[in-house]
Amino acid sequence: MNIFADFESRVRAVVTEVLTGLDKPVPDLERVTVEPPRDAAHGDLATNAAMVLAKPMGLKPRDLAETIAERLRMDGDVETVEIAGPGFINMRLSPAFWPRHLAVLLGARADYGRLPSSGRKINVEYVSANPTGPMHVGHVRGAVVGDAIARLLAFCGDEVTKEYYVNDAGEQIGVLARSAFLRYREALGEDIGAIPEGLYPGDYLKPLGQSLKAEFGESLRDMPSEEWEPIVRDRAVAAMLEMIREDLKTLGIEHEVFFSERTLHDADGGRIATAIADLEAKGYVYRGALPPPKGKPQEDWEDREQTLLRSTAVGDDQDRPLVKSNGLYTYFAADVAYFQDKFDRGFSEMIFVLGADHSGYVKRLEAVARAITGGEAKASVVLCQLVKLYRKGEPVKMSKRSGDFVTLADVVEEVGRDPVRFMMLFRKSDAPLDFDFQKVTEQSKDNPVFYVQYAHARAHSIFRQAREAGFDTSIGARIEADLELLDDEGETALIRKLAEFPRVVQSAASAREPHRLAFYLYDLASAFHGQYNRGKDVPSLRFVNADARDSTHARLALVDAVASVIRSGLQIIGAEAPEEMR
């Protein structure tokens, strides 16, 4: 149960009752919210109801707040209601509310905070690196952020498809084929010398050269380029995609769909032509010339007439070329057809996780969504800033099989999957991130992933200690425990923090900001470790106390709730919840 959503419903019911009693029409209450107060000392919940409704009702915010507060004080779960400033309403819940909510959490367990099916189909496209080599560290953050967003949305009831757009139609694929062919000749025994400028130099292409030799012997070498290139291209793309899949698996990432850009160009670009024709029928396509770009050169700009998308009519800051003057489709034209394909597959929202250098794509993708769907579906873009690698504060430069960059596999191999995933989320995605190999492997409070995982392991250590002391640690015993015995301020504060989980998950999913969950887990772990340490100083507060069996059972239930929420949160992030740490 999301207590904030629950009390939001209660506040809106009270507001409806108050306004009806004042003979006032009840407006749309969508702007009425219930959130944690900025200062915890002000209470447990705060609502802006009087602030957002007073003006349209022709009332003074403070007067309306007083009337709403009077009704809220009648709620049995509310202990006090106070008005702050010009009309904010702060509520403190009764002490009896928190044990009851803890019981709800224990009953829900892994489903605590989870929402029922929303009926929405959402496509999350992330990574989508050119299939020309192994994943490098520049792909890691977008991969983790995209995967976490997909997991959050699924937890919140959406039907999510995780998709990878394979850029297998551009010139880079020709370069890949020629690079692979060079390694094929090397596998046949030729001395290929230094890799020519413009080709991919990495050793990762050597196995591909060997596999081409095993499949074709020397026959490819005797073919003209127009014959061997499509053969090598197909084998090379398949090999690179397999390498990419394996790299992503090291991060626990698997896409359901790998969509080939080349399929859009098949049959002389038939699918692109169809998408453009549909937009033309809607009045969004015309022949014209674009003014020269200001500042950075615009991709596909020509100082002549072209086929253009009238994207300024749907929110873009400039119209976009679809067909060049030579009759060839632009990259953007393929993007249009790809979005059309997603819409045809029934998605109501398409989320694109892109590098910060693709910020120019935001308006154009949103415009394409409006033009194609007429508002039935939308495009959302999440931007990820760069990651800088450090070791003991010094920039990292290392390379193995890649040729000239740090691979994703290098990073995961050195520090492990969980630190990579957690730390890639421990900063808002559009803010730069420094990743220090030493810090993410330290066993200290300064290492967030260790601190959170240690909290889960500590909970299970407490269970083992309790069993050794003769306590029943079964789920049934925890559910039957007298939770009203949890009356210490630290215990109540811990339950309050647990109660924030559904709201955090839902707000993180709604805002497409998984860092909110990582921050929350760290705060929850800190509260749990803090309460554990209080027991060192005050023996009566220890989670396991042989002289206080009833309160121990209640505290074990609280520990179980902490472990359950941390486990759920780590599963969404994509990290393990260990029961022991050494």
C-alpha positions in Angstrom: 0.0 0.0 0.0 1.3 3.5 -0.9 0.3 5.5 2.2 0.8 8.8 0.2 -1.6 7.7 -2.5 -4.0 6.4 0.2 -4.0 9.8 2.1 -4.2 11.7 -1.2 -7.5 9.9 -1.8 -8.6 10.7 1.7 -7.7 14.4 1.3 -9.5 14.6 -2.0 -12.6 13.1 -0.4 -12.4 15.7 2.4 -11.9 18.5 -0.1 -14.9 17.3 -2.1 -17.0 17.2 1.1 -15.8 20.7 2.2 -16.4 22.4 -1.1 -19.8 20.8 -1.4 -20.7 22.0 2.1 -19.6 25.5 1.0 -21.9 25.2 -2.0 -18.8 25.5 -4.3 -18.3 23.5 -7.5 -15.7 20.8 -7.1 -12.8 21.4 -9.6 -10.4 18.9 -11.0 -8.4 17.7 -8.0 -5.5 16.3 -10.0 -3.1 19.0 -8.6 -3.9 18.0 -5.0 -1.0 16.0 -3.7 0.2 14.4 -0.5 3.9 14.1 0.0 6.5 13.8 2.7 7.1 17.3 4.3 10.4 18.9 3.4 11.3 18.9 7.1 10.5 15.6 8.9 10.0 17.5 12.1 6.8 18.9 10.6 5.1 15.6 10.5 4.6 12.5 8.3 2.5 13.9 5.4 1.9 17.3 3.8 -0.8 18.4 1.3 -1.0 21.4 -0.9 -4.8 21.1 -1.2 -5.6 24.6 0.1 -2.8 26.2 -1.8 -3.9 25.0 -5.3 -7.7 25.2 -4.7 -8.2 28.4 -2.9 -7.8 30.9 -5.8 -10.1 29.1 -8.3 -12.7 28.8 -5.4 -12.4 32.5 -4.5 -11.2 31.6 -1.0 -8.2 32.5 1.1 -5.7 29.6 1.3 -5.4 29.8 5.1 -9.2 29.8 5.6 -9.7 26.8 3.3 -6.8 25.1 5.0 -8.4 25.5 8.4 -11.7 24.0 7.2 -9.9 21.0 5.5 -7.7 20.5 8.6 -10.8 20.4 10.9 -12.2 17.4 8.8 -8.8 15.7 8.6 -8.5 15.7 12.4 -11.6 13.3 12.4 -9.6 10.7 10.6 -8.7 7.9 13.1 -5.2 7.4 11.6 -4.3 11.1 12.0 -2.9 12.2 15.4 -2.3 15.9 14.6 -2.9 18.4 11.8 -1.1 21.7 11.6 -1.2 24.5 9.1 2.1 26.0 8.0 2.8 29.3 6.2 0.1 30.5 3.9 -1.9 27.3 3.9 0.2 24.1 3.7 -1.3 21.3 5.8 1.0 18.9 7.7 -0.3 15.7 9.3 1.3 13.4 11.8 -0.1 9.9 11.9 -1.1 8.1 15.1 1.5 5.8 16.7 -0.9 2.9 16.1 -0.9 3.4 12.4 2.7 2.3 11.9 2.5 -1.2 13.3 -0.6 -1.8 11.2 1.2 -0.7 8.1 4.1 -2.9 8.9 1.7 -5.8 9.1 0.5 -4.9 5.6 4.0 -4.9 4.3 4.8 -8.3 5.9 1.7 -9.7 4.3 2.6 -8.4 0.8 6.3 -9.2 1.1 7.8 -9.2 -2.5 4.6 -7.5 -3.8 4.9 -4.6 -1.5 4.8 -1.5 -3.7 4.0 -3.4 -6.8 1.1 -2.1 -8.9 -1.5 -4.2 -10.8 -1.4 -4.2 -14.6 -1.9 -0.8 -16.1 -2.8 -2.1 -19.5 -0.1 0.2 -21.0 2.5 -1.2 -23.5 5.8 0.7 -23.2 8.9 0.2 -25.4 12.3 1.0 -23.8 15.1 1.2 -26.3 18.6 1.4 -24.9 22.2 0.8 -25.7 21.7 0.5 -29.5 25.4 0.8 -30.2 26.7 0.2 -33.7 27.4 -3.5 -34.1 31.0 -3.0 -34.9 32.8 -4.2 -31.8 32.5 -5.0 -28.1 30.6 -2.8 -25.7 32.8 -0.1 -24.3 32.5 1.8 -21.0 30.6 4.6 -22.8 27.7 2.2 -23.3 27.5 1.0 -19.6 25.6 3.8 -18.1 22.9 3.9 -20.8 22.6 0.2 -20.6 22.1 0.1 -16.8 19.8 3.2 -16.8 17.6 1.8 -19.6 17.4 -1.7 -17.9 16.5 -0.2 -14.6 13.8 2.0 -16.1 12.3 -1.1 -17.8 12.4 -3.0 -14.5 10.8 -0.1 -12.6 8.0 0.2 -15.2 7.3 -3.5 -15.1 7.2 -3.4 -11.3 4.6 -0.7 -11.6 2.3 -2.7 -13.8 3.3 -1.7 -17.3 3.9 -4.3 -20.1 7.5 -3.5 -21.1 9.5 -4.5 -24.2 13.3 -4.0 -23.9 14.6 -3.2 -27.4 17.9 -2.8 -29.1 18.0 -0.9 -32.4 20.7 -2.5 -34.6 22.3 0.2 -36.8 23.3 -2.3 -39.5 22.5 -0.1 -42.6 25.1 2.6 -42.6 28.7 3.0 -43.9 30.1 1.7 -40.6 28.9 -1.8 -41.5 30.9 -1.6 -44.8 33.9 -0.6 -42.7 33.3 -3.5 -40.4 33.1 -5.9 -43.4 36.4 -4.7 -44.8 38.0 -4.9 -41.4 36.8 -8.5 -41.0 38.0 -9.4 -44.5 41.4 -8.1 -43.6 41.4 -10.5 -40.5 40.2 -13.3 -42.8 43.2 -12.7 -45.0 45.4 -12.7 -41.9 43.9 -16.1 -40.9 44.8 -17.5 -44.3 48.5 -16.7 -43.5 48.9 -13.3 -45.2 51.0 -10.6 -43.5 48.5 -7.8 -43.4 50.9 -5.3 -41.8 49.5 -2.3 -39.9 45.7 -1.9 -39.9 44.9 0.9 -42.5 43.5 4.1 -41.2 39.7 4.0 -41.1 39.4 0.3 -40.4 38.7 -1.2 -37.0 42.0 -2.3 -35.4 40.8 -4.4 -32.4 41.9 -8.0 -31.9 38.3 -8.9 -31.3 38.0 -9.4 -35.1 40.6 -12.1 -35.2 38.2 -14.9 -34.2 35.8 -13.7 -36.9 38.6 -14.0 -39.5 39.3 -17.5 -38.3 35.6 -18.5 -38.5 35.4 -17.1 -42.1 38.4 -19.2 -43.0 36.8 -22.3 -41.5 33.5 -21.7 -43.4 34.8 -20.6 -46.7 38.4 -21.7 -47.0 40.2 -19.5 -49.5 37.1 -19.0 -51.8 36.3 -15.5 -50.5 39.7 -14.2 -51.3 39.2 -14.9 -55.0 35.8 -13.1 -55.2 35.3 -9.5 -56.3 34.4 -7.2 -53.4 30.8 -6.9 -54.5 30.4 -10.6 -54.0 32.4 -11.2 -50.7 31.3 -8.0 -49.0 27.7 -8.9 -48.4 28.7 -12.4 -47.2 31.3 -11.0 -44.8 29.0 -8.2 -43.7 26.2 -10.6 -42.6 28.7 -12.9 -40.8 30.4 -9.9 -39.2 27.1 -8.3 -37.9 25.9 -11.6 -36.5 29.3 -12.1 -34.8 29.3 -8.6 -33.3 25.7 -8.9 -32.1 26.6 -12.2 -30.4 29.5 -10.4 -28.7 27.3 -7.6 -27.7 24.7 -9.9 -26.2 27.5 -11.7 -24.2 28.9 -8.4 -23.0 25.4 -7.2 -21.9 24.8 -10.5 -20.1 27.7 -9.8 -17.8 25.6 -6.8 -16.6 22.5 -9.0 -16.3 20.9 -7.3 -19.3 18.9 -9.1 -22.0 16.8 -7.4 -24.7 13.6 -9.1 -26.0 13.9 -7.5 -29.4 16.9 -6.7 -31.6 15.4 -4.6 -34.4 17.4 -4.4 -37.6 17.6 -1.0 -39.3 18.3 -2.7 -42.6 14.8 -4.2 -42.6 13.5 -0.6 -43.0 15.6 -0.3 -46.2 14.6 -3.6 -47.7 12.7 -3.5 -51.0 14.3 -0.2 -51.9 13.2 1.4 -48.6 9.6 0.3 -48.9 8.8 0.7 -45.2 10.4 4.1 -45.1 8.5 5.2 -48.2 5.2 4.0 -46.7 5.9 5.9 -43.5 6.7 9.1 -45.4 3.6 8.6 -47.6 1.4 8.3 -44.5 2.8 11.6 -43.1 2.4 13.3 -46.5 -1.3 12.3 -46.4 -1.5 14.1 -43.1 0.0 17.2 -44.5 3.4 16.9 -42.8 5.6 16.4 -45.9 6.6 19.0 -48.4 9.3 20.0 -50.9 11.5 22.9 -49.8 14.9 24.2 -48.8 16.2 24.7 -45.3 18.1 27.8 -44.2 21.7 27.2 -43.4 22.2 25.9 -39.8 23.5 28.2 -37.1 26.5 27.1 -35.2 27.1 23.3 -35.4 26.4 21.9 -39.0 23.1 20.1 -39.2 23.1 16.5 -40.3 21.8 16.1 -43.8 21.6 19.8 -44.6 21.7 20.8 -48.3 21.5 24.2 -49.9 18.9 22.9 -52.3 15.3 21.7 -52.4 14.6 18.4 -50.5 11.7 16.4 -49.2 11.1 17.7 -45.7 9.0 16.8 -42.6 7.0 19.8 -41.4 8.1 18.9 -37.8 7.9 22.6 -36.6 4.1 22.1 -36.8 4.3 19.5 -34.0 6.8 21.1 -31.7 10.2 20.8 -33.3 12.5 23.8 -33.6 13.1 23.2 -37.3 11.8 21.1 -40.2 13.8 17.9 -40.9 15.1 16.4 -44.2 13.6 13.0 -45.2 14.9 12.6 -48.7 18.1 14.2 -50.1 18.2 15.9 -53.4 19.9 12.8 -54.9 16.9 10.7 -53.9 18.5 8.9 -51.0 16.8 8.6 -47.6 18.3 10.5 -44.6 19.1 8.8 -41.3 16.1 10.7 -39.9 13.8 9.0 -42.5 14.7 5.6 -41.0 14.0 7.0 -37.5 10.5 8.0 -38.7 9.8 4.5 -40.2 11.1 2.9 -37.0 8.8 4.9 -34.8 5.9 4.0 -37.1 6.8 0.4 -36.6 6.7 0.7 -32.9 3.4 2.4 -33.0 2.0 -0.3 -35.2 3.1 -2.8 -32.6 0.8 -1.2 -30.1 3.1 0.8 -27.8 1.6 3.8 -26.1 5.0 5.2 -25.2 8.5 4.8 -26.7 11.3 5.6 -24.3 14.8 6.3 -25.9 17.8 6.2 -23.6 20.5 8.2 -25.4 23.9 9.7 -24.7 24.0 13.3 -23.8 25.5 14.1 -27.2 22.1 13.2 -28.7 20.2 15.9 -26.9 19.3 17.3 -30.3 17.1 14.3 -30.9 14.7 15.1 -28.1 12.5 17.6 -29.9 12.6 15.8 -33.2 11.5 12.4 -31.7 8.7 14.1 -29.7 7.6 15.8 -33.0 7.7 12.5 -34.9 5.5 10.9 -32.2 2.9 13.7 -32.5 2.9 13.6 -36.3 2.6 9.8 -36.6 0.2 9.1 -33.7 -1.8 12.3 -33.4 -1.2 12.2 -29.6 -2.1 8.6 -29.1 1.4 7.7 -28.2 4.4 9.7 -27.0 8.2 9.6 -27.2 10.3 10.2 -24.1 14.0 10.7 -24.2 16.3 10.0 -21.2 19.8 11.4 -21.6 22.9 9.9 -20.0 26.0 11.9 -19.3 29.5 10.5 -19.7 31.3 8.2 -17.1 34.9 9.0 -16.2 36.9 6.1 -14.8 39.4 6.6 -12.0 41.6 4.4 -9.8 42.6 6.0 -6.5 41.7 9.3 -8.0 43.8 9.0 -11.1 42.2 8.7 -14.6 42.1 5.1 -15.9 43.6 4.2 -19.3 43.5 0.6 -20.1 42.7 -1.6 -23.1 42.8 -5.3 -23.8 41.0 -6.7 -26.9 39.3 -3.5 -27.9 41.9 -1.6 -29.8 41.6 1.8 -28.3 39.0 1.9 -25.5 38.0 0.4 -22.2 35.4 -2.4 -22.7 32.3 -3.0 -20.7 33.7 -6.5 -20.0 36.9 -5.0 -18.6 35.0 -3.0 -16.0 32.6 -5.8 -14.9 35.5 -8.3 -14.7 37.5 -6.0 -12.4 34.8 -4.9 -9.9 31.7 -7.2 -10.5 28.3 -6.6 -11.9 26.6 -5.3 -8.8 28.9 -2.4 -8.1 28.7 -1.4 -11.7 24.9 -1.4 -11.9 24.4 0.3 -8.5 27.0 3.0 -9.0 25.7 3.8 -12.5 22.4 4.7 -10.8 23.9 6.5 -7.9 23.7 9.8 -9.7 21.0 11.4 -11.9 21.5 10.1 -15.4 22.0 13.6 -16.9 24.7 14.5 -14.5 28.4 13.5 -15.1 29.5 10.4 -13.1 32.9 9.6 -11.7 33.5 5.8 -11.3 36.5 4.9 -9.1 37.5 1.3 -9.2 38.9 1.4 -5.7 36.0 3.1 -4.0 33.4 0.8 -5.5 35.1 -2.2 -4.0 35.7 -0.8 -0.5 33.8 -2.4 2.4 32.7 0.9 4.0 29.8 3.3 4.4 31.4 5.3 1.6 30.7 2.5 -0.9 26.9 2.7 -1.4 26.4 -0.8 -3.0 28.4 -2.5 -0.2 26.5 -0.5 2.4 23.1 -1.6 1.0 24.0 -5.2 0.4 25.6 -5.4 3.9 22.3 -4.3 5.4 20.5 -7.3 3.7 23.3 -9.6 4.9 23.1 -8.1 8.4 19.4 -8.8 8.5 20.0 -12.5 7.8 22.8 -12.6 10.3 20.3 -11.4 12.9 17.9 -14.2 11.9 20.8 -16.7 12.4 21.6 -15.3 15.7 17.9 -15.5 16.7 17.7 -19.1 15.7 20.8 -20.0 17.7 19.1 -18.3 20.7 16.0 -20.5 20.2 13.6 -18.1 18.5 11.2 -19.1 15.9 12.2 -17.1 12.7 9.6 -18.5 10.4 7.4 -16.2 8.3 4.4 -17.3 10.3 6.0 -16.2 13.6 6.9 -12.8 12.1 3.3 -12.2 10.9 1.9 -13.3 14.3 4.2 -11.0 16.3 2.8 -8.2 18.4 4.0 -5.3 16.3 2.6 -2.8 18.7 5.6 -3.5 20.9 7.7 -1.6 18.3 7.3 1.7 20.2 10.9 3.0 20.2 11.4 6.1 18.1 14.1 4.5 16.1 11.8 1.5 15.3 9.0 3.8 14.3 11.4 5.9 12.1 12.5 2.7 10.4 8.8 1.7 9.6 8.3 5.3 8.3 11.2 4.8 5.9 9.9 1.4 4.8 6.5 3.0 4.1 8.2 5.4 1.6 9.2 2.5 -0.7 6.0 2.3 -2.8 6.0 6.1 -3.4 9.7 6.1 -4.3 9.4 3.2 -6.8 6.3 4.7 -8.4 7.8 8.2 -8.6 11.1 6.9 -10.0 9.2 5.0 -12.7 7.0 7.9 -13.5 9.9 10.3 -13.8 12.2 7.7 -15.5 14.7 8.4 -12.8 16.0 5.2 -11.3 18.6 7.0 -9.2 15.8 7.8 -6.8 15.6 4.2 -5.8 19.3 3.9 -5.4 19.3 6.9 -3.1 16.4 5.5 -1.1 18.0 2.1 -0.6 21.1 3.8 0.8 19.0 5.9 3.2 17.1 2.8 4.3 20.3 0.9 4.9 21.6 3.8 6.9 18.5 3.9 9.1 18.8 0.1 9.6 22.5 0.2 10.5 21.8 3.1 12.8 19.1 1.3 14.7 21.4 -1.8 15.0 24.2 0.4 16.4 21.8 1.9 19.0 21.4 -1.6 20.3 25.1 -1.8 21.0 24.8 1.2 23.3 21.4 0.3 24.8 21.0 -3.5 25.2 17.2 -3.3 25.5 17.0 -2.1 21.9 18.9 -5.0 20.4 17.0 -6.9 17.7 17.6 -10.2 19.6 17.1 -10.2 23.3 16.7 -13.5 25.1 15.0 -11.7 28.1 12.3 -10.1 25.9 10.9 -12.8 23.7 7.8 -10.9 22.6 9.6 -7.7 21.6 12.3 -9.8 19.9 9.7 -11.5 17.7 8.3 -8.0 16.8 11.8 -6.8 16.0 12.5 -9.8 13.9 9.4 -8.9 11.9 10.8 -5.4 11.4 14.1 -6.8 10.3 12.3 -9.1 7.9 10.5 -6.1 6.4 13.8 -4.2 6.0 15.3 -7.2 4.2 12.3 -7.7 2.0 12.3 -4.1 0.8 16.0 -4.0 0.2 15.7 -7.2 -1.7 12.9 -5.9 -3.9 14.8 -2.6 -4.5 18.0 -4.4 -5.4 16.1 -6.7 -7.8 14.8 -3.7 -9.6 18.3 -2.2 -9.8 19.5 -5.6 -11.0 21.9 -6.4 -8.1 22.0 -9.4 -5.8 20.8 -9.3 -2.2 23.4 -11.5 -0.5 22.6 -13.3 2.8 26.3 -13.4 3.8 29.2 -11.1 3.0 32.8 -11.8 3.8 
